[in-house]
Amino acid sequence: MTAPANETDGAAPARRARVLATGGMVPPVSALPDVLPTDRLSATGKALPEVREPLRRIASWRNAGTVAWLWITIIALFAIATSIDAVWAYAAVFVLMGPMFARLAILGHEAAHRLLFRNRTANDLVGRWLLDYPAFVPFDVYRRSHFAHHKDEFGPGEPDIPLYSGYPVPASSWRRKLFRDAVGISGWKNLKPLFTSLRSPLGRPFAVRILGTQLVLWAVLWAATGNWWVYPLLWLGPWLTVWRVLNRLRAIAEHGGMERSKDRRRTTHHVRQSWGARNWIVPYNTGWHLAHHVDMGIPWRNLPAFHRELVASGWVTTEYVYPNYRTFWKACASATDAPAAPAPT
C-alpha cells in the first residue's frame, strides 16, 4: 500500500506493518476452552460419522426452489421499480439489489463447495450461469481460490490476507474503507480485471462468459422495459456500490483480525444472528461461518444445527460470540492512530 503523501518516512512502515498484521481480534484464551474431543465431536470439532451423516445431506429440490425464488424476487424488484416509475422507487430498488447480490454470492459459494445439488453437473451449471456469472464472479477461478482459503486460513496461500489483516483499524480508516465501497471506487477495482482478462489467454474464457451474461441481462431488461438505462442503474450500479459495502461488512465479520491456527475459533468469528442481519448481509445461514469452517462439507441449511452441537460441547462459549454485528464493527474500528515517528534530523 502506498503511504499518503502527508505521512513521514518513519510513519509509512508502521502503517504498512499494521495493515499486514494478523491476530488483532483473536478472542482471549479464556474464551477458547480445550474440551474436544467429545462423544459427538472429534478433536478438530468435526462431528463424528453417526452425527455428521444427517448434517451432510444436500436438499437438492429445496435448493432448486431457493434459486428460483431468488430470481423471481429479482425480477419482481425490476418490475416494481419500472411500473411505479418514480425516483423513490428506483432508489429503493437500487438499495435492495445489494442484498440480492449477497444472495447470488452465497448460493454461488454453496455451488463452489458442490453443496447446492447432489448432481454435480447441475450444481456447476446453476452455479456458473444462474448465480456467479450474473454477479460478475468467475465460478471456476473462485472455486480454486476459495479452496485455498479453506486449506490454510491466513497461511502462505491465503488469497484474502489483504482483506482480513490489520484489524482492528482506527475509526477513520474504517470510514474510508466503507466510503470507497459506497461510491464505487472498490467496485471499479474489482471490475477492471474483468476487462483486462480479455487480453489473457487464460482469463479470456471466463471474462467472455461473464460479459456475455451481462450483455444478455442488459438486452432482456432493455427489451422488457424499453429503457436502456435500467441495467446500469439497477444492476451494475448496486453491484459497484451497495453490494461492495455489504460484502466488506460480511467478510470482515467472518475473519477480520484473526490469525493462522488449527483452532478454527482463532481463524473465524461468530456473531449472534438476527433477522435483520440475515436478510441484509448474511443470507442463507452464511453467518454461521465458524460451523462452515469447522466442516465445509455441511450444506447451508444444516449449519445452525451443527453450530448448536459446537455450543452444546462447550467449545463455543458466550465470551467467544459477539452479541450482534454492531458490537463487532465497533470493535473493528477501535484502534487508535499510531503517532507519527519524528522526522529524521
Backbone hydrogen bonds, N-H to C=O, Kabsch-Sander energy under -0.5 kcal/mol:
donor,donor_aa,acceptor,acceptor_aa,energy
7,E,4,P,-1.9
12,A,8,T,-1.8
14,A,10,G,-0.7
15,R,11,A,-2.3
16,R,12,A,-2.6
17,A,13,P,-2.6
18,R,14,A,-2.1
19,V,15,R,-2.2
20,L,16,R,-1.9
21,A,17,A,-0.8
21,A,18,R,-0.6
23,G,258,M,-1.9
25,M,257,G,-3.0
26,V,23,G,-1.2
31,A,28,P,-1.8
32,L,29,V,-1.8
35,V,33,P,-1.2
38,T,41,L,-2.4
42,S,46,K,-3.4
45,G,42,S,-1.2
48,L,40,R,-2.7
51,V,48,L,-1.6
52,R,48,L,-2.9
53,E,49,P,-2.1
55,L,51,V,-0.8
56,R,52,R,-1.7
56,R,53,E,-0.5
57,R,54,P,-1.1
59,A,57,R,-0.5
60,S,58,I,-1.5
63,N,59,A,-2.5
64,A,60,S,-2.1
65,G,61,W,-1.9
66,T,62,R,-1.8
67,V,63,N,-2.5
68,A,64,A,-2.3
69,W,65,G,-2.6
70,L,66,T,-2.1
71,W,67,V,-2.0
72,I,68,A,-2.2
73,T,69,W,-2.4
74,I,70,L,-2.2
75,I,71,W,-2.5
76,A,72,I,-2.3
77,L,73,T,-2.1
78,F,74,I,-2.0
79,A,75,I,-2.5
80,I,76,A,-2.8
81,A,77,L,-2.3
82,T,78,F,-2.4
83,S,79,A,-2.1
84,I,80,I,-2.3
85,D,81,A,-2.4
90,Y,86,A,-2.2
91,A,87,V,-2.5
92,A,88,W,-2.3
93,V,89,A,-2.4
94,F,90,Y,-2.3
95,V,91,A,-1.9
96,L,92,A,-2.4
97,M,93,V,-1.8
98,G,95,V,-1.3
100,M,96,L,-1.0
101,F,97,M,-2.1
102,A,98,G,-1.8
103,R,99,P,-1.8
104,L,100,M,-2.4
105,A,101,F,-2.6
106,I,102,A,-2.3
107,L,103,R,-2.4
108,G,104,L,-2.2
109,H,105,A,-2.3
110,E,106,I,-2.0
111,A,107,L,-2.1
112,A,108,G,-2.3
113,H,109,H,-1.4
114,R,111,A,-1.9
115,L,110,E,-2.4
120,R,118,R,-0.6
123,N,119,N,-2.5
124,D,120,R,-2.5
125,L,121,T,-2.3
126,V,122,A,-2.5
127,G,123,N,-2.2
128,R,124,D,-2.4
129,W,125,L,-2.4
130,L,126,V,-1.8
131,L,126,V,-0.9
132,D,127,G,-2.7
133,Y,128,R,-3.0
135,A,131,L,-0.7
135,A,132,D,-0.5
136,F,133,Y,-1.7
137,V,132,D,-2.9
139,F,137,V,-1.2
142,Y,138,P,-3.0
143,R,139,F,-2.4
144,R,140,D,-1.8
145,S,141,V,-2.4
146,H,142,Y,-3.2
147,F,143,R,-2.2
148,A,144,R,-1.5
149,H,145,S,-1.6
150,H,146,H,-2.0
151,K,147,F,-2.3
152,D,148,A,-1.3
155,G,152,D,-2.4
158,E,155,G,-1.8
161,I,158,E,-0.8
163,L,160,D,-0.9
164,Y,160,D,-1.9
165,S,161,I,-2.4
166,G,21,A,-3.7
167,Y,164,Y,-0.6
169,V,332,C,-3.2
171,A,335,A,-0.6
174,W,170,P,-2.2
175,R,171,A,-2.4
176,R,172,S,-2.0
177,K,173,S,-2.4
178,L,174,W,-2.1
179,F,175,R,-2.4
180,R,176,R,-2.6
181,D,177,K,-1.8
182,A,178,L,-2.7
183,V,179,F,-2.0
184,G,181,D,-1.0
185,I,180,R,-1.3
186,S,180,R,-1.6
187,G,240,L,-0.7
188,W,184,G,-2.4
189,K,185,I,-1.8
190,N,186,S,-1.7
191,L,187,G,-1.6
192,K,188,W,-2.6
194,L,191,L,-1.4
195,F,191,L,-0.8
195,F,192,K,-1.1
196,T,192,K,-2.1
197,S,193,P,-1.9
198,L,195,F,-1.1
199,R,196,T,-1.6
200,S,197,S,-1.7
204,R,200,S,-2.7
207,A,203,G,-2.3
208,V,204,R,-2.9
209,R,205,P,-1.8
210,I,206,F,-2.3
211,L,207,A,-2.9
212,G,208,V,-2.5
213,T,209,R,-2.2
214,Q,210,I,-2.3
215,L,211,L,-2.3
216,V,212,G,-2.1
217,L,213,T,-2.3
218,W,214,Q,-2.6
219,A,215,L,-2.7
220,V,216,V,-2.7
221,L,217,L,-2.5
222,W,218,W,-2.6
223,A,219,A,-2.6
224,A,220,V,-2.5
225,T,221,L,-2.2
226,G,222,W,-2.6
230,V,227,N,-1.1
231,Y,228,W,-0.5
233,L,229,W,-2.0
234,L,230,V,-2.9
235,W,231,Y,-2.0
236,L,231,Y,-2.0
237,G,232,P,-1.7
239,W,235,W,-1.7
240,L,236,L,-2.1
241,T,237,G,-1.1
243,W,238,P,-2.8
245,V,241,T,-1.8
246,L,242,V,-2.3
247,N,243,W,-2.7
248,R,244,R,-2.0
249,L,245,V,-2.5
250,R,246,L,-2.2
251,A,247,N,-2.8
252,I,248,R,-2.6
253,A,249,L,-1.2
254,E,250,R,-0.8
254,E,251,A,-0.8
255,H,251,A,-1.9
256,G,252,I,-2.1
257,G,164,Y,-2.8
258,M,255,H,-2.0
259,E,266,R,-2.5
264,R,262,K,-0.8
266,R,263,D,-2.4
267,T,264,R,-0.7
268,T,264,R,-1.7
269,H,254,E,-2.5
271,V,287,G,-0.6
272,R,322,Y,-3.1
278,R,274,S,-2.3
279,N,275,W,-1.4
280,W,276,G,-1.9
281,I,277,A,-2.7
282,V,277,A,-2.6
286,T,283,P,-1.7
287,G,282,V,-0.7
288,W,285,N,-1.6
289,H,287,G,-1.5
292,H,288,W,-1.3
293,H,289,H,-2.1
294,V,290,L,-2.1
295,D,291,A,-2.0
298,I,295,D,-1.4
302,N,299,P,-1.4
303,L,300,W,-1.0
306,F,302,N,-2.1
307,H,303,L,-2.8
308,R,304,P,-2.0
309,E,305,A,-1.3
310,L,306,F,-1.8
311,V,307,H,-2.3
312,A,308,R,-2.8
313,S,309,E,-1.7
314,G,311,V,-1.6
315,W,310,L,-1.2
316,V,310,L,-1.4
317,T,31,A,-0.5
317,T,315,W,-0.6
321,V,317,T,-1.3
322,Y,270,H,-2.3
328,F,324,N,-1.6
329,W,325,Y,-3.0
330,K,326,R,-1.9
331,A,327,T,-1.9
332,C,328,F,-2.0
333,A,329,W,-1.4
334,S,331,A,-1.4
335,A,169,V,-1.6
